[in-house]
Amino acid sequence: MSEETKSLNFIEHIIEEDLANGLAKDKLRFRFPPEPNGYLHIGHTKAIGISFGLGLKYNAPVNLRFDDTNPAKEEQEYVDAIKKDVAWLGYQWENELYSSDYFQQLYDWAVQLIKDGKAYVDSQSSEAMAEQKGTPTQPGVDGPYRNRSVEENLDLFERMKNGEFNEGEHILRAKIDMQHPNMLMRDPIMYRILKKHHHRTANDWCIYPMYDWTHGESDYIEQISHSLCSLEFKPHRELYDWFKEQVYDYAKETFPMQPKQREFARLNLSYTIMSKRKLLKLVEEKVVSGWDDPRMPTISGLRRRGYTPNSIRQFIEKVGVAKRENVIDVALLEFCVREDLNKTAPRVMAVLDPLKVVITNYPDDKEEWLEAENNPEDDSAGSRKVPFSKEIYIEKEDFKEEAGSKFFRLKLGGEVRLKNAYIIKAESVVKDAEGNITEVHCTYDTDTSKKVKGTLHWVSIKHAVKAEVREYDRLFMDEAPDSHDGKDFMEFLNPNSLNIINAFVEPSLKEAKVGEQFQFQRLGYFNVDDDSKSDTLVFNKTVGLRDSWAKQAPKQNQNQPQKQTNNRSAIEQIKSFGKKYDRMPDDARAKAKAEILELAKDVSYEDVEPLFNTSVKKSGTRIITMITLGVLLKNGLEKNEAINEFINKALEDKNKLLVEEAQQLA
């Protein structure tokens, strides 16, 4: 759908209405205002995408402003990381600004509010203030210092600024209404004493402005037209407007436009923690190796794991802009990176769990360098040479002594094709004292035109390069690890979230550089980790070729009848998705695809082939057939004339989803 015909989200409707009511387009200004007290995570990408996306749509400036009001928790490290992350995502900010740039102006306005009787110094303890503030159902009461004289307030506030008092002795509060139904309006704190070193202003200040006071006034100073924030700030809007309206009387000649705050639903992701405080705990307790650990939902962690800027931007686009909170299935994020890497990642061969294969009729001293396509999705990717010799590694799971008709890989007496090479037949096995298979002895056939069902990846032992592969799983085993009353989110940590493997990869990867991404054929997508050195290759698993957590999908409501569904064959359950598959919302379709991929493991080729002749009008059924076929091909099914015809016909179809699935199998 083109940008011109795409429907507007509710924020764009607000902007369009403001423009129609007289707001000049050149007055549009947006900002992304992170607090530099931690690394950005996947939840922040929605706010980043909305603000910078609006900047691109309306050709309007977008500021990157750091709301640095709490020196106790803020560091230059976080500032640098945030700048790196936003730039990596592909966004350019107009100005790099800091709320600390405005400390003097904020102080001057606070003095003016004191003079106008709209702010006062309170000297109560925090416990006393909490008690007199009331509850959501009980109004507050005026404190004993609320009616101090202007002169006394000015004197105390200046002495607070000069460092004459200890932390906690005094605060500055706005004088609004202690009986206000919105507790945030009950004389909120504007300044507190903090004798801490600030990463930009050093020790110039002993008092620091509170977020609610600073944030809105920073927007006002920068003349932001639309201040966009997540839903938890909706109750703050009334206070945002009150502060803004007070200072407007002091500065309307210099700053004529008042910002408009509007809220959107933040991004919540299943199996993921979004609290910076809780993420910091994972770092401090060394559950992870740091903020950029590939298991972390931080942007730096996702980057290190191999996620691409485009995949994250596509994810945000699919999630959209909403007014209601909801939880997005992490499978949608994984789908987006698979889709992106499928188009760009070179195909290579690696063996993670090696089983030695000896080709008995291949000459001992012979080696060949065979042609291998780099990426069937990219005509410009070219090809490379891979070495072949008498002894190779295959995956242990790709061989069974005895196997049924649904096993399309290597078995005794059976034949398979080696990717880019020959057809081999398993003749015998060698076992150790415990009965474990240590070698498979095969013969090879140079007639590669023969029809066989299975295709395996492999690595020549003589030329194999050792590599460390880090397989990552979800960091938490629960869909919502921080939503259980009385339980610490740490209780739901996945003890198997990292598995380190000593693997073998083809020699073309010997010169792979940090950050480069590859598809290990039939295994998944991997990238070169930061720890990789010239003599020690280290790869991170970005994502598998399919969703291995599909079985974790939410079960049906226990009150709904399930017997009929459970008794149906896997292929019948898969077919039930076909009618609506191409009309589902993106997140629902991602869940459906995950279920299809899991069900497809119990489907035979004989189940699927009759669906190749599905009517062109039934695009949903053709798509789910293509997905199912992909699982069979991954598990070793050899392409035949019927399969090639089905894929080629789909590539010429008008349905974009069908074409995308077919491209992955072409």
Secondary structure as the mmCIF struct_conf table of DSSP 4:
data_model
#
loop_
_struct_conf.conf_type_id
_struct_conf.id
_struct_conf.beg_label_comp_id
_struct_conf.beg_label_asym_id
_struct_conf.beg_label_seq_id
_struct_conf.end_label_comp_id
_struct_conf.end_label_asym_id
_struct_conf.end_label_seq_id
TURN_TY1_P TURN_TY1_P1 GLU A 3 THR A 5
BEND BEND1 LYS A 6 LYS A 6
HELX_LH_PP_P HELX_LH_PP_P1 SER A 7 ASN A 9
HELX_RH_AL_P HELX_RH_AL_P1 PHE A 10 ALA A 20
TURN_TY1_P TURN_TY1_P2 ASN A 21 GLY A 22
HELX_RH_3T_P HELX_RH_3T_P1 LYS A 25 LYS A 27
STRN STRN1 PHE A 30 PHE A 32
BEND BEND2 PRO A 36 GLY A 38
STRN STRN2 HIS A 41 HIS A 41
TURN_TY1_P TURN_TY1_P3 ILE A 42 GLY A 43
HELX_RH_AL_P HELX_RH_AL_P2 HIS A 44 TYR A 58
TURN_TY1_P TURN_TY1_P4 ASN A 59 ASN A 59
STRN STRN3 VAL A 62 PHE A 66
TURN_TY1_P TURN_TY1_P5 PRO A 71 LYS A 73
HELX_RH_AL_P HELX_RH_AL_P3 GLN A 76 TRP A 88
TURN_TY1_P TURN_TY1_P6 LEU A 89 GLY A 90
BEND BEND3 GLU A 94 GLU A 94
STRN STRN4 GLU A 96 TYR A 98
HELX_RH_3T_P HELX_RH_3T_P2 SER A 99 TYR A 102
HELX_RH_AL_P HELX_RH_AL_P4 PHE A 103 LYS A 115
TURN_TY1_P TURN_TY1_P7 ASP A 116 GLY A 117
BEND BEND4 LYS A 118 LYS A 118
STRN STRN5 ALA A 119 ASP A 122
HELX_RH_AL_P HELX_RH_AL_P5 SER A 126 GLN A 132
TURN_TY1_P TURN_TY1_P8 LYS A 133 LYS A 133
STRN STRN6 THR A 135 THR A 135
TURN_TY1_P TURN_TY1_P9 PRO A 136 THR A 137
STRN STRN7 GLN A 138 GLN A 138
TURN_TY1_P TURN_TY1_P10 PRO A 144 ASN A 147
HELX_RH_AL_P HELX_RH_AL_P6 VAL A 150 LYS A 161
TURN_TY1_P TURN_TY1_P11 ASN A 162 GLY A 163
BEND BEND5 PHE A 165 PHE A 165
TURN_TY1_P TURN_TY1_P12 GLU A 167 GLY A 168
BEND BEND6 GLU A 169 GLU A 169
STRN STRN8 ILE A 171 ALA A 174
BEND BEND7 ILE A 176 ILE A 176
TURN_TY1_P TURN_TY1_P13 MET A 178 GLN A 179
BEND BEND8 PRO A 181 ASN A 182
HELX_RH_3T_P HELX_RH_3T_P3 MET A 183 MET A 185
BEND BEND9 ARG A 186 ASP A 187
STRN STRN9 ILE A 189 ILE A 193
STRN STRN10 HIS A 198 HIS A 198
TURN_TY1_P TURN_TY1_P14 HIS A 199 THR A 201
STRN STRN11 ALA A 202 ALA A 202
TURN_TY1_P TURN_TY1_P15 ASN A 203 ASN A 203
BEND BEND10 ASP A 204 ASP A 204
BEND BEND11 CYS A 206 CYS A 206
STRN STRN12 ILE A 207 PRO A 209
HELX_RH_AL_P HELX_RH_AL_P7 TYR A 211 ILE A 221
TURN_TY1_P TURN_TY1_P16 GLU A 222 GLN A 223
BEND BEND12 SER A 225 SER A 225
STRN STRN13 HIS A 226 SER A 230
HELX_RH_3T_P HELX_RH_3T_P4 LEU A 231 HIS A 236
HELX_RH_AL_P HELX_RH_AL_P8 ARG A 237 ALA A 251
TURN_TY1_P TURN_TY1_P17 LYS A 252 THR A 254
HELX_LH_PP_P HELX_LH_PP_P2 MET A 257 PRO A 259
STRN STRN14 LYS A 260 PHE A 264
HELX_LH_PP_P HELX_LH_PP_P3 ALA A 265 LEU A 267
STRN STRN15 ASN A 268 LEU A 269
TURN_TY1_P TURN_TY1_P18 SER A 270 TYR A 271
HELX_RH_AL_P HELX_RH_AL_P9 LYS A 276 GLU A 284
TURN_TY1_P TURN_TY1_P19 GLU A 285 LYS A 286
BEND BEND13 VAL A 287 GLY A 290
TURN_TY1_P TURN_TY1_P20 TRP A 291 ASP A 292
TURN_TY1_P TURN_TY1_P21 PRO A 294 ARG A 295
BEND BEND14 MET A 296 MET A 296
STRN STRN16 THR A 298 THR A 298
HELX_RH_AL_P HELX_RH_AL_P10 ILE A 299 ARG A 305
TURN_TY1_P TURN_TY1_P22 GLY A 306 GLY A 306
HELX_RH_AL_P HELX_RH_AL_P11 PRO A 309 VAL A 319
BEND BEND15 LYS A 323 ARG A 324
STRN STRN17 VAL A 327 ILE A 328
HELX_RH_AL_P HELX_RH_AL_P12 VAL A 330 THR A 344
HELX_LH_PP_P HELX_LH_PP_P4 ALA A 345 PRO A 346
STRN STRN18 ARG A 347 VAL A 348
STRN STRN19 ALA A 350 VAL A 351
BEND BEND16 LEU A 352 ASP A 353
STRN STRN20 PRO A 354 ILE A 359
TURN_TY1_P TURN_TY1_P23 THR A 360 ASN A 361
BEND BEND17 TYR A 362 TYR A 362
TURN_TY1_P TURN_TY1_P24 ASP A 364 ASP A 365
STRN STRN21 GLU A 367 GLU A 373
BEND BEND18 ASN A 374 ASN A 374
TURN_TY1_P TURN_TY1_P25 PRO A 376 GLU A 377
HELX_RH_3T_P HELX_RH_3T_P5 ASP A 379 ALA A 381
STRN STRN22 SER A 383 SER A 389
BEND BEND19 LYS A 390 LYS A 390
STRN STRN23 GLU A 391 GLU A 395
HELX_RH_3T_P HELX_RH_3T_P6 LYS A 396 ASP A 398
STRN STRN24 PHE A 399 LYS A 400
BEND BEND20 GLU A 401 GLU A 402
TURN_TY1_P TURN_TY1_P26 SER A 405 LYS A 406
BEND BEND21 ARG A 409 ARG A 409
STRN STRN25 LEU A 410 LYS A 411
STRN STRN26 LEU A 412 LEU A 412
TURN_TY1_P TURN_TY1_P27 GLY A 413 GLY A 413
STRN STRN27 GLU A 415 LEU A 418
TURN_TY1_P TURN_TY1_P28 LYS A 419 ASN A 420
BEND BEND22 ALA A 421 ALA A 421
STRN STRN28 ILE A 423 LYS A 431
TURN_TY1_P TURN_TY1_P29 ALA A 433 GLU A 434
BEND BEND23 GLY A 435 GLY A 435
STRN STRN29 ILE A 437 ASP A 445
BEND BEND24 THR A 446 THR A 446
TURN_TY1_P TURN_TY1_P30 THR A 448 SER A 449
BEND BEND25 LYS A 450 LYS A 450
BEND BEND26 LYS A 453 LYS A 453
STRN STRN30 THR A 455 LEU A 456
STRN STRN31 VAL A 459 SER A 460
HELX_RH_3T_P HELX_RH_3T_P7 ILE A 461 HIS A 463
STRN STRN32 VAL A 465 TYR A 472
BEND BEND27 LEU A 475 LEU A 475
STRN STRN33 PHE A 476 PHE A 476
BEND BEND28 MET A 477 ALA A 480
TURN_TY1_P TURN_TY1_P31 PRO A 481 ASP A 482
TURN_TY1_P TURN_TY1_P32 ASP A 485 GLY A 486
HELX_RH_3T_P HELX_RH_3T_P8 PHE A 489 PHE A 492
STRN STRN34 LEU A 493 LEU A 493
TURN_TY1_P TURN_TY1_P33 PRO A 495 ASN A 496
BEND BEND29 SER A 497 SER A 497
STRN STRN35 LEU A 498 VAL A 505
HELX_RH_3T_P HELX_RH_3T_P9 PRO A 507 GLU A 511
HELX_LH_PP_P HELX_LH_PP_P5 ALA A 512 LYS A 513
TURN_TY1_P TURN_TY1_P34 VAL A 514 GLY A 515
STRN STRN36 GLN A 517 PHE A 520
TURN_TY1_P TURN_TY1_P35 GLN A 521 LEU A 523
STRN STRN37 GLY A 524 VAL A 528
TURN_TY1_P TURN_TY1_P36 ASP A 530 ASP A 531
STRN STRN38 LYS A 533 LYS A 533
TURN_TY1_P TURN_TY1_P37 SER A 534 ASP A 535
STRN STRN39 THR A 536 THR A 536
STRN STRN40 LEU A 537 VAL A 543
BEND BEND30 LEU A 545 ARG A 546
TURN_TY1_P TURN_TY1_P38 SER A 548 TRP A 549
HELX_RH_3T_P HELX_RH_3T_P10 ALA A 550 GLN A 552
BEND BEND31 ALA A 553 ALA A 553
HELX_LH_PP_P HELX_LH_PP_P6 PRO A 554 ASN A 557
TURN_TY1_P TURN_TY1_P39 GLN A 558 ASN A 559
BEND BEND32 GLN A 560 GLN A 560
HELX_RH_AL_P HELX_RH_AL_P13 LYS A 563 ASN A 567
BEND BEND33 ARG A 568 ARG A 568
HELX_RH_AL_P HELX_RH_AL_P14 ALA A 570 LYS A 575
TURN_TY1_P TURN_TY1_P40 SER A 576 LYS A 580
HELX_RH_3T_P HELX_RH_3T_P11 TYR A 581 ARG A 583
BEND BEND34 MET A 584 MET A 584
HELX_RH_AL_P HELX_RH_AL_P15 ASP A 586 LEU A 599
HELX_RH_3T_P HELX_RH_3T_P12 ALA A 600 ASP A 602
HELX_RH_AL_P HELX_RH_AL_P16 TYR A 605 VAL A 608
HELX_RH_3T_P HELX_RH_3T_P13 GLU A 609 ASN A 613
TURN_TY1_P TURN_TY1_P41 VAL A 616 LYS A 617
HELX_RH_AL_P HELX_RH_AL_P17 SER A 619 LYS A 634
TURN_TY1_P TURN_TY1_P42 ASN A 635 GLY A 636
HELX_LH_PP_P HELX_LH_PP_P7 LEU A 637 LYS A 639
HELX_RH_AL_P HELX_RH_AL_P18 GLU A 641 LEU A 651
TURN_TY1_P TURN_TY1_P43 GLU A 652 GLU A 652
BEND BEND35 LYS A 654 LYS A 654
HELX_RH_AL_P HELX_RH_AL_P19 LYS A 656 GLN A 663
TURN_TY1_P TURN_TY1_P44 GLN A 664 LEU A 665
#
